[in-house]
Amino acid sequence: MSIILLAARDMTDNHRSRIERRKKIKDQRSSNKFKPNKAFWKRFLYYSLILGTVLFVFGVGALIWIISDAPKFDETVLKDPLSSSIYASDGETLIAEVGTEKREDIGIDQIPDVLKDAVLATEDARFYEHHGIDVKRTLFAIFKVITTGNLESGGGSTITQQLVKNSFLSLEQTPTRKVQEWYLALQLEREFSKEEILEMYFNKNLYGGDVYGVAKAAERFFGLQADELDQLTLEQAALLAGIPQSPNRFMPTDEANLERAEKRRNMVLHYMNRHGYISKSKMTKAQNTPIEDTLKIQTPEANKYEAFVNTVLKEVQDETGANLFEDGLEIYTTLDPEIQQLTEEVLTTNEYISYPDNENLQTAVVITDTQTGQIKAIGGGRKQTNGYNFATMMKRQPGSTIKPILDYAPAIEKFKWSTGHMIKDDKYQYSNGTPIRNADRKYAGNKTIRYHLVWSRNVPALKTFQEVGAEDATEFARSLGFPIADEQKENESNSIGGIDAASPLVMAGAYAAFGNGGYYIEPHTVTKVVYADGREENLAPTEEIVMESSTAFLITDMLRSVVDTGTGVKANIPRLDLAGKTGTTNFEQQTVDKFGLPNGAVRDSWFVGYTPQYTGAVWTGFDKTTSSDDYLNNTTDDISLLVFKAIFSEVATSTQTFKQPKSVGKLGNEYYVKGGEKPRPPKPETPTDFNATYDETTDQIQLAWNHTSTSGLETTFEVSYTVDGNTTTLTSTNETNAALANPAKGKTYTFTVAAHAGVVKSESASTSITVEEQVPASPSNLQATYDQALDRIVISWQPGNEAKNVQYTVYFTVIGFTQNLAPTSELQATLMGPQPGQTYTINVTATNEFGSSEAATTSVNVDFPPETGIWSEFGEEITPLP
């Protein structure tokens, strides 16, 4: 027992010893842990101080370097702008020079308070409180950049900074540029008063297009001269204040901008109320005023290349943000002056096209280089209206020109359909149950997509769109530059062009991708810009592969057929490898009823065509329907095709052809993507005009027929005949004729012929003939001659026809008695020893198994022999004395 107690005590002592050891180790570790942490923090603070000092020195140095690299503060740049030169594609021909003539500088005292208030409320509410930089807004902007990671999300620029940026700096969003902007803004505030800065701001602002300075903007948008600015309404002032944020989106001369411009104006009015410039009631009243009621758009003086130059201005502003009217740029464009001149002449004169006598009719054109996307000419309209460019600004329904873009090309790309893919054109409806009809209110049945595209059938286009799916079809169209909003893409009427999104510019860009082997290049007017300091910027967009070359070629070949045999034949130019598509749209029933338009009145007419050299898109229509005359009929809806042909007949000089890719095969007339669906040749047409005639000369039944092959495959014809219930194959031939030799007489023969193209056979055509039994005709040219020397009558004749196996019976009559000679198959006979002094009547009949002919008859006299005398032996005949 004691042993057990001792063992237990030892175990307890050992347990306590272990607990004490563990506690001691833990205390030692805690002590050791505290000592190195204290040293660590000392080292951390030491190195942080060194690093902070280095960073501070580095930061100060960087700021000094950034500031030293800032543009030189030049007062003349603020007040004496440099004009910019715009050159044609040859790099030498000056087509426009834009500069100070587009501005009209005014003094700050001419600017009404309502406009100043609108600008200050929107752009810089503490303008009179800061010294060029609004620290509070700047810190908030920096916070936004840090939290969003987006340099463009900051904002916070004061009016002074905006003036500096627009005068000295690029629009590039970088920290370096921002620092330089702050530095120059502080300098500007030291050099000029607040009123002078505000005056320069109003005079330098861009208000879209070629409109610089608030005076020009008020004149262009409201018809107010510089000395009439005090007449600006609150709504007008708010609109002017809001435009400079994004001029080309808010410029009210573009109808497409009006909704955005009104929203921007209303936002400015909200800011004015928030900052105490106007009451809430005034804000609400102004916001409820339609923007159209405040506008009085003025038409600028026309320029020779106005439509093209305006497009150049917008493109440069969008791409660079440069001030074309002040920065002294050299702008190199894609314009071909000869093509532009011809385009203007075709549109504005009756020398090429006999236009109807209606001033409201408009036509717009864009011509691009198929391979590069360079715009060679722009026809903005027949008659310009308020500077509106129909070629680039409008958004109209494209009609059937959308079908290659949204229907058939996506289907070929997705499913590898061939051009011979079959779709049934029949009674059909949209997914919501609304019926869809073709333009002619008829149905073509089961035909190829080539046929449906050539003849612009609506039902097959919708079926194709549905099979591809709205999502994929829309993404494909977008890749070609055709704009379809998310809320629009499910509209199945898009498949036949029922979407207001098309312009000649958009359509030319999309179709050029088909001609360029599947590469899309955004249409553009500018190749490069050279700045006043010599710096060059290349603005030409890069090409993007948007479809397989096989897809592009299959679409191109089907569109060849459109101009060869389909709806686009009036645009055809035989020497060119030309592909294209027509499109028309109709009026809404409400408009038809309102103006009493006839059934079938056309609202828009399109033709988009391309060669390997150029692509052209032409639209014809009316900007607005205001009378019963404002529509296109079945004659004037061809104007787009005629305009295209007039231009391309002269400018398209290359006879280059579209090349078939190696990935494409051909079967008959149809092409297919290798590895995809092969076309099944269409059922051949039934032979026509099938007839049979019997030729007695050759004893043959001659067969002949007509046939037109549309499959492109070699066509053969199988001919057979039936007689006495038995059918026999006569021949298989590539010709459109055949013959049956030695037909049985008196039998009826029924012949059939069918066309074969590959494995497909046409319906049979048939005809019948009976070869009649042939009785010989009477012998012809029957002659009988008495041969006195041989004392015989020689008889000869010719057969009356080509009858076969004929025997001739010769009989004669003399002194009332008739006697037969032996039958013969020859064409002659001899009667020996006729009686002198008698007349013999000779008859000949022809006989074969079918019967005998009528007798041929002739007669001959048999003379007495001459009397002879004693002297006859001496060779003389003695004439007896009387």
Secondary structure, DSSP 4 states (H G I P E B T S, - for coil): -HHHHHHHHHHHHHHHHHHHHHHHHHHHHHHHHHHHHHHHHHHHHHHHHHHHHHHHHHHHHHHHHHHHTSPP--HHHHHSPBPEEEE-TTS--EEEEESGGG-----GGGS-HHHHHHHHHHH-TTTTTSSS--HHHHHHHHHHHHHH--GGG-----HHHHHHHHHHS-S---HHHHHHHHHHHHHHHHHS-HHHHHHHHHHH-B-STT-BSHHHHHHHHH---GGGGGG--HHHHHHHHHGGGSHHHH-TTSGGGHHHHHHHHHHHHHHHHHTTSS-HHHHHHHHTS-GGGG--PPPPPP-TTHHHHHHHHHHHHHHH---TTTB--EEEE---HHHHHHHHHHHH-SSSS---S-TTEEEEEEEEETTT-BEEEEE--SS-BTTB-TTTT--B--GGGGHIIIIIHHHHHHH---TT-EEEE-SEE-TTS-EE--TTS---EEEEHHHHHHTT-HHHHHHHHHHH-HHHHHHHHHHTT----TTTTT-GGGGGT-SS-B-HHHHHHHHHHHHTTTEE---BSEEEEE-TTS-EEE-PPPPEE-S-HHHHHHHHHHHHHHHHHSTTGGG--TTS--EEEEEEEE--HHHHHHHTPPTT-EEEEEEEEE-SSEEEEEEEEESS--STT-SB-TTGGGHHHHHHHHHHHHH------PPPPTTEEEETTEEEETTSPPPPPPPPPPPEEEEEEEETTTTEEEEEEE----S-SPEEEEEEEEETTEEEEEEEESSSEEEEESPPTT-EEEEEEEEEETTEEPPPEEEEEE----PPPPPEEEEEEEETTTTEEEEEEE-SS--SS-EEEEEEEETTEEEEPPPBSSSEEEEESPPTT-EEEEEEEEEETTEEPPPEEEEEE-PPPPP--GGGGGT-PPPPP-
